Amino acid sequence: LSCHCILQIETVIFIRMWSFKLALSLLLLCSIVSSCNRDKDVYANIMQMKSKPVTLSCDSMRLISYKNRVDTFPKQFYWVVYSDSVDCSSCRLTNLVHWNDFIYEIKESTNSVGFRFIFSPSKKDIGSFMCAAGNLKFSTQVYLDSANIFEHQNQHIPSDVLFHTFLLDENMNVVLVGDPIRNKEINKIFWDILKGKE
């Protein structure tokens, strides 16, 4: 090959590598910007949740499952898990068994934490939801909210399922958002909060 051809090939390779690096850099920049925007959205949603107390009108809902006696005494904290009609309520219901060990661990160490598992399946899904509830082996109360009371009373809670598991204090204010079963960091923060109240 002539020097001219080699120079052209090297130039093409350089341009392609430069284009690849530029594209990679732009992709990384977009990813960082997207991550920052997502973090801002998460922060904004959590601040929205903390803007006012959560209303728990469980006495207006149907209690459909409990293994032990119904827990009616006021607690220092409440874990709330909410599933709306957009979510697959039957799927989430069958996954509640993963909470059993966590609930047992808490009840062994303190009586200051309550649990409220609230489900608002769509009308067409209530039959399959009730069928799944009949087979549930779960150690605390589960409520059916067929009138969407929880959603109507708590419009400051985002619709994103990411924000449907949270911890309330005795004044019904959100103090922690996230799933302590799936997220070890949330689990650790919860135990730190609990120890701080003892």
N, C-alpha and C positions, 0 to 999 in steps of 0.2 A: 504494500500500500504506500502511496505517496504521502509526504509530510502534510500536504494539504488535506487529504482524506482523513488522516489520523487526527489532525487538528479539528476537523468538522465533527468527527465521532466524539472526541473528548469534550467539545463544546456542547453537543447534544446531551451527553451523559451528565455534564455539569449542570445544565439547565434542568434536566429531569430530576437530579438529586436536589437541586435548589428548590424546585417546585414541590417535591415530596416533603422536604423539610419545612417549607412555607405552609403547605397544607396541614402537616402534622402540628406545627405551631399554632395555626388558626384553630384546629380541632381542640387542642389543649386549652387555648384561650376561651373558646366557646364553652368547654366543659367547666372551666373555673367560673366563668360568668354565670352559667346555668346553676352551678352548685351554690354560688353566693346568693342568687335569686331564690333558689329553693330554701336555703337557710333563712333568708329574710321572710319568706312566706311561712315557714314553720314557726319562727319567732312571733310573727304577727298573729298567727292562729292561736298560739299558746297565750299571748297577751289578751286576745279576745276572750278566750275561755276563762281567764282570771279576772275579767272585767266585772263580773258579778257572780253571786252564789248560784249553785246548781239546785234546781228544785227536784226532789225525789218524792213523787206522789205514788209510792208503791201500793198504798192502800186502795188506790183507784185502778190498780192493775190486777190481773188474775195470777195468783200464785199457782204455778203448775208443777213444781218439783222441789222437794226438800227431803233430805235423808234424816236430818236431826230435827230437833224442835225449832220452831220459827223464832228467829232472833229479832226481838222487838225492842231491846234495850238500846238507848243512845250510845254511840261509840265515839271515840276520839277521831277515828279515821274510817272511811268507807272506800273500798275499791269498787269502781263502777265499770262494768263492761256493757256496752250498748251496741246492739245490732239493728240497723234500720231495714226498711223494705228493699233497699238497693243491694244490700249485702245478702249472701246466702245464709239465712238464719239457721236452717237445718245443719249446714256444714259447720257453722260456728258453734252450734249447740253440741254437736257430737265431739268437738274439740275441747269442750270444757273439762273433760276428764283430766287434761294436762294441768289444770289448776288444783286438783285434789291434794297433791303433795305440798304445794305452796300454802294452801288453806290450813292443812293439818299442822304444818310447821309453825304458822302464825298462832294458831289456837293453842299449841303446846307452850308457847312463850308468853302470850298475852290474850286478854279478853277485850282489848280496846279497838280491835279492827273488825268491821263488818264488811259484807259483800253484797252487791246488788248487781245481778245479771239480768239485763232487761232486753227483751227481744220484741221487735215490731215487724214481723214478717208481712209480706203483701197478702191481701185477702186470698188470692189463689194458692198461696203457699202454706196457709195455716194448717191444712189437713196433714201435709207431710211433716210440718214442724211439730204438731201434736203427737204424731206417730213416733218421731225421733225422741221427743220428750218422754214418752212412755217407756222407752228403753234406756233412759239416762241413768247412769250410775255416778251420781254427783253429790258432793257433801255439803251443799248449801242451797239457798233458795234461788229459783229461777222464775222470772216474771214475764208474762205475756202481756204486751202493751198493744192490743189490737186497735185502740183508738188513737195511737200515736201521741199520747199525753206527754211523754218525755220530750219528744221532739218539739211539740208546740210550746211547752213551758221553758225550754232551754235552747232558744234559737241562736244563742251566742256560741253554741258548740258547732264547730265546722262539720260539713257533711262528709269529709274525707275520713275513711275508716281508721286511718292512722291516729286520729284524735278521739277515738271511741273507747279507749281504755285509760282511766285516770284515777288518781287518788284524791279524795276530798278530806278536808279537816272537819272538826266538829261544827264549824260554822257553814259547812257546805261549799267552801271555797276550794278551787282546784289548786293543789300543791305540787302535783307531779303528773306528767302526761307520758304514757308509754306502757308497754306490756312487760310486766316483770317476769313472765314465764319465758318469753322469747328473747328478752334483752337483759343481759347480765348486769349492765351498767344501771339500768332502771331498778333492777332488783337490789343492787348494792345501795343506791340512793334511798330506796324505800326503807331498808333496815337502818340506815344512818338517821333518817327522819324519825323512825320509831324509837331508836335509842336516845335521840335528843329530847324526846318527850317523857322519857322515864325518870 
